[in-house]
Amino acid sequence: MAAPRFSPVSPTDRTRYYESPEHVPEAWTPDRPGEIDGFQPEGRQLGAQGPDQGFALLIAGRLRPKLQLQPGEHADDVIHGCLGVALRRASLYSRAPVVHDLTIAFTIWGYYDAAAPAELVERRAPLFEGLRLVAHHYTEARVVADMVPESTLRMTPAQVAAAYPADWRELVGA
């Protein structure tokens, strides 16, 4: 094969090809102090681990215009509160978050409904207040995420939409 003139190899040199190294290193083993042996730890305040969780922020940003907020509510509070619910749902399926995870979270808390039940609005107001200040309110955000029952998280978006207005207490674990 012809070589360009700027190539550092002379055209008369032998063709190079891949060769195995003389020394083959041993197999890698998790022996560093920070390595996790087995699955991710589970417990209070540890959240729900999963791949590419930051993608949920991009999805939430695109869903922001659909949110129906009451006076005094902030979109960032709502997003940070529902983010934990969505990430918990995604981790149940061992995958990255998708739009359906956030749709379910926003639906069960009534943020897609301009005429959300008054009792739900009263219930969610103190739970979501100030969650946009994540550094100061991580514990409160975990409460919102952990109170939603696993049975709700395993539902499809259509099932949640069908159950939402009448059964919101069961959906949010109230």
C-alpha positions in Angstrom: 0.0 0.0 0.0 1.3 3.4 -0.9 2.3 5.7 2.0 1.9 9.5 1.9 5.1 11.5 1.6 4.7 13.0 5.1 4.6 9.5 6.6 7.6 8.9 9.0 8.0 5.3 7.6 10.2 4.7 4.6 8.2 3.0 1.8 10.9 0.3 1.6 10.6 -0.8 5.3 8.8 -4.0 6.2 5.1 -3.8 6.8 4.2 -3.6 10.5 1.5 -5.7 12.0 0.2 -6.6 15.4 2.2 -8.8 17.6 1.3 -10.1 21.1 3.5 -8.6 23.9 6.2 -10.9 25.3 4.7 -10.5 28.8 1.0 -11.2 29.4 -0.3 -9.5 32.6 -2.3 -11.5 35.1 -6.1 -11.2 35.2 -7.4 -8.1 37.0 -8.9 -8.7 40.5 -10.8 -6.1 42.6 -8.2 -5.7 45.3 -8.2 -1.9 45.8 -9.6 -0.5 49.0 -12.5 1.3 47.3 -13.8 -1.7 45.3 -17.2 -2.9 46.0 -17.4 -6.7 46.5 -20.7 -7.9 45.1 -23.7 -5.6 44.5 -24.1 -2.0 45.4 -24.9 -1.5 49.1 -28.5 -0.9 50.1 -30.0 0.8 53.0 -31.3 4.0 54.5 -30.1 7.2 52.7 -28.1 5.3 50.1 -30.5 6.0 47.2 -31.0 3.8 44.2 -27.9 3.1 42.2 -28.0 2.7 38.4 -26.3 3.6 35.2 -26.3 7.0 33.6 -28.5 8.6 36.2 -27.6 12.1 35.2 -29.6 11.6 32.0 -32.8 12.0 34.1 -31.9 15.7 34.5 -31.9 16.2 30.8 -35.3 14.4 30.5 -36.7 16.4 33.4 -35.6 19.6 31.7 -37.5 18.7 28.6 -40.6 17.8 30.6 -40.5 21.1 32.6 -43.0 22.9 30.3 -45.6 20.3 31.0 -45.6 20.8 34.8 -48.8 22.3 36.3 -47.6 24.1 39.3 -49.7 25.7 42.0 -48.9 29.2 43.4 -45.8 29.0 45.6 -44.4 25.8 44.0 -41.1 25.9 42.2 -40.3 23.7 39.2 -36.8 22.9 40.5 -38.3 21.6 43.8 -40.7 19.4 41.8 -37.9 18.1 39.6 -35.6 17.3 42.4 -38.4 15.6 44.4 -39.6 13.5 41.5 -36.1 12.7 40.4 -35.5 10.3 43.3 -38.7 8.5 42.5 -37.8 8.2 38.8 -34.3 7.0 39.6 -35.6 4.4 42.0 -37.9 3.1 39.3 -35.1 2.9 36.8 -32.8 1.0 39.2 -35.6 -1.6 39.8 -35.1 -2.5 36.1 -31.3 -2.2 36.2 -31.2 0.4 33.5 -30.7 4.1 32.9 -33.7 6.4 33.4 -36.1 6.9 30.6 -39.0 9.4 30.0 -41.5 7.0 31.5 -39.8 7.0 34.9 -40.2 10.8 35.2 -43.7 10.7 33.7 -44.8 8.3 36.4 -43.2 10.4 39.1 -44.8 13.6 37.9 -48.2 11.9 37.4 -48.5 10.3 40.8 -47.8 13.6 42.5 -50.3 15.4 40.3 -47.9 17.7 38.5 -49.4 16.9 35.1 -52.9 17.8 36.3 -53.9 21.4 36.5 -56.9 20.4 38.7 -55.0 18.1 41.0 -57.0 16.9 44.1 -56.8 19.6 46.8 -55.8 17.1 49.4 -52.8 15.9 47.3 -51.7 19.5 46.7 -51.8 20.1 50.5 -49.9 16.8 51.1 -47.1 17.5 48.5 -46.5 21.2 49.3 -44.5 20.6 52.5 -42.8 17.5 51.1 -41.4 19.3 48.0 -40.7 22.7 49.5 -37.0 23.7 49.2 -35.8 20.4 47.6 -34.1 22.5 44.9 -31.4 23.2 47.5 -30.2 19.6 47.2 -27.1 20.1 49.5 -29.4 21.1 52.4 -32.4 18.8 51.7 -31.1 15.4 50.7 -32.8 13.7 53.5 -36.2 15.3 52.6 -35.7 14.3 49.0 -35.0 10.7 50.1 -38.3 10.7 52.1 -40.2 11.6 48.9 -38.5 9.0 46.9 -38.8 6.2 49.5 -42.4 6.7 50.4 -43.7 5.7 46.9 -44.4 1.9 47.1 -42.6 -0.5 44.8 -45.9 -1.6 43.4 -46.4 1.8 42.0 -42.9 1.9 40.5 -43.6 -1.4 38.7 -46.7 0.0 37.0 -46.8 1.2 33.4 -47.4 4.8 32.6 -50.9 3.9 31.3 -51.7 2.0 34.5 -50.6 5.0 36.6 -52.6 7.4 34.4 -55.7 5.2 34.8 -55.3 5.0 38.6 -54.1 8.5 39.3 -57.1 10.7 40.2 -59.0 8.2 42.2 -56.2 6.2 43.9 -53.5 8.9 44.4 -53.0 7.9 48.1 -52.1 4.3 47.1 -49.8 5.6 44.3 -47.8 7.9 46.6 -47.9 5.7 49.7 -49.9 8.2 51.7 
